[in-house]
């Protein structure tokens, strides 16, 4: 189970940074909204009937992706790859 959790979080990190690196940057307020959604998602109390490892991994993936995509989009406003003359 530990290996699966590491793989899922690694995919979230690679996907978030990859989207910022290889796609055209979008408006800053979408990245701010993603950070706010991630913080809100991290503070949600999951009902007992839905709690379990699968729910934790799903919420953790979404939280990690939204937070990293939002922060990376705000830090790297022009994209990670810079165009040179």
C-alpha positions, 0 to 999 in steps of 0.5 A: 500500500505504501508503494501505491501511495508513493506512486499516486503522489508522484503522478500528481506532482509530475502531472502538475509540474508537467502541465505548467511546463509544457502547456500555455500558461493560463490566467493567474486567478485560475491558479489562485482558485486551485490553491484555495480549492486545495486548502478547502479540500484539505480541510473537509471532514470525510463522513465515516461511511466514505473513509478509507484508504482509497478515499484518502488516496483520492483526496490526497491526489487531488489536494497535491495536484491542485496545490502544486499546479496552483503554486507552480502557475503563480511562481512560473508565470511565463512557463518553465521553458523560456524562449530565447532569441 
